Amino acid sequence: MRSVTVTTAVTEIADYNAQRVALALQNVGSVRVFVSNDPIDVSGKGWPVDPGVALSFSVADGDQPWLQFFAQAATGAAELRIYEGYSA
């Protein structure tokens, strides 16, 4: 597990990795964060993750966790805790 500080600037939180089969994140900050696999208009088109909320992507659920992901805070800064799972 690792932590990433996300500000109002678009921040890469996970690079593309074909071996990644799961990606989970939790917003442990105090402001809303938006998450997207597209770095364009993250706050407008991204998935909102409120403080205390977790979001996960898993191959088993039909998701695409291997994609590159970006995040952007609505205001100020927030800390995301990120877990990545990989296939052997």
ABEGO torsion letter per residue (X at the ends): XBBBBBBABBBBABBBBAABABBBBBBABABBBBBBABABGAAAABBBBBBGBBBBBBAAAGBBAABBBBBBBABEBBBBBBBBBBBX
